[in-house]
């Protein structure tokens, strides 16, 4: 019985973390301002390419 409880607990933890990671990535994709703060691109590099 303990094996089933451990297996279900690990499964719920892994699925929960996967869902959290998916939702977090989706929120970053919707709101690019957050992504800009996480990985800022210097303005000089934009001007250099133009």
ChimeraX commands (.cxc) that place a marker at each C-alpha (Angstrom):
marker #1 position 0.00,0.00,0.00 radius 0.5
marker #1 position 2.88,2.35,0.77 radius 0.5
marker #1 position 4.23,1.83,-2.74 radius 0.5
marker #1 position 0.95,3.06,-4.25 radius 0.5
marker #1 position 0.88,6.13,-2.01 radius 0.5
marker #1 position 4.49,6.96,-2.93 radius 0.5
marker #1 position 3.85,6.39,-6.64 radius 0.5
marker #1 position 0.72,8.56,-6.68 radius 0.5
marker #1 position 2.49,11.27,-4.65 radius 0.5
marker #1 position 5.42,11.39,-7.06 radius 0.5
marker #1 position 3.06,11.38,-10.06 radius 0.5
marker #1 position 1.00,14.26,-8.65 radius 0.5
marker #1 position 4.19,16.21,-7.88 radius 0.5
marker #1 position 5.64,15.72,-11.38 radius 0.5
marker #1 position 2.36,16.54,-13.14 radius 0.5
marker #1 position 1.82,19.57,-10.91 radius 0.5
marker #1 position 5.31,20.90,-11.60 radius 0.5
marker #1 position 4.85,20.33,-15.33 radius 0.5
marker #1 position 1.55,22.24,-15.31 radius 0.5
marker #1 position 3.12,25.08,-13.33 radius 0.5
marker #1 position 6.02,25.29,-15.77 radius 0.5
marker #1 position 3.64,25.32,-18.76 radius 0.5
marker #1 position 1.47,28.07,-17.25 radius 0.5
marker #1 position 4.54,30.13,-16.27 radius 0.5
marker #1 position 5.98,29.87,-19.80 radius 0.5
marker #1 position 2.59,30.74,-21.30 radius 0.5
marker #1 position 2.31,33.85,-19.10 radius 0.5
marker #1 position 5.79,34.96,-20.19 radius 0.5
marker #1 position 4.81,34.51,-23.83 radius 0.5
marker #1 position 1.63,36.56,-23.40 radius 0.5
marker #1 position 3.30,39.40,-21.48 radius 0.5
marker #1 position 6.63,40.11,-23.24 radius 0.5
marker #1 position 7.42,42.88,-20.75 radius 0.5
marker #1 position 8.20,40.21,-18.15 radius 0.5
marker #1 position 10.44,38.37,-20.60 radius 0.5
marker #1 position 12.25,41.63,-21.36 radius 0.5
marker #1 position 13.05,42.02,-17.67 radius 0.5
marker #1 position 14.27,38.42,-17.43 radius 0.5
marker #1 position 16.52,38.58,-20.52 radius 0.5
marker #1 position 17.06,42.21,-21.50 radius 0.5
marker #1 position 18.43,43.06,-24.92 radius 0.5
marker #1 position 20.67,46.13,-25.00 radius 0.5
marker #1 position 19.34,48.93,-27.17 radius 0.5
marker #1 position 22.77,49.34,-28.81 radius 0.5
marker #1 position 22.49,45.89,-30.39 radius 0.5
marker #1 position 19.17,46.86,-32.03 radius 0.5
marker #1 position 20.68,50.03,-33.53 radius 0.5
marker #1 position 23.77,48.14,-34.74 radius 0.5
marker #1 position 21.65,45.73,-36.83 radius 0.5
marker #1 position 19.69,48.50,-38.52 radius 0.5
marker link #1:1,2 radius 0.2
marker link #1:2,3 radius 0.2
marker link #1:3,4 radius 0.2
marker link #1:4,5 radius 0.2
marker link #1:5,6 radius 0.2
marker link #1:6,7 radius 0.2
marker link #1:7,8 radius 0.2
marker link #1:8,9 radius 0.2
marker link #1:9,10 radius 0.2
marker link #1:10,11 radius 0.2
marker link #1:11,12 radius 0.2
marker link #1:12,13 radius 0.2
marker link #1:13,14 radius 0.2
marker link #1:14,15 radius 0.2
marker link #1:15,16 radius 0.2
marker link #1:16,17 radius 0.2
marker link #1:17,18 radius 0.2
marker link #1:18,19 radius 0.2
marker link #1:19,20 radius 0.2
marker link #1:20,21 radius 0.2
marker link #1:21,22 radius 0.2
marker link #1:22,23 radius 0.2
marker link #1:23,24 radius 0.2
marker link #1:24,25 radius 0.2
marker link #1:25,26 radius 0.2
marker link #1:26,27 radius 0.2
marker link #1:27,28 radius 0.2
marker link #1:28,29 radius 0.2
marker link #1:29,30 radius 0.2
marker link #1:30,31 radius 0.2
marker link #1:31,32 radius 0.2
marker link #1:32,33 radius 0.2
marker link #1:33,34 radius 0.2
marker link #1:34,35 radius 0.2
marker link #1:35,36 radius 0.2
marker link #1:36,37 radius 0.2
marker link #1:37,38 radius 0.2
marker link #1:38,39 radius 0.2
marker link #1:39,40 radius 0.2
marker link #1:40,41 radius 0.2
marker link #1:41,42 radius 0.2
marker link #1:42,43 radius 0.2
marker link #1:43,44 radius 0.2
marker link #1:44,45 radius 0.2
marker link #1:45,46 radius 0.2
marker link #1:46,47 radius 0.2
marker link #1:47,48 radius 0.2
marker link #1:48,49 radius 0.2
marker link #1:49,50 radius 0.2
view
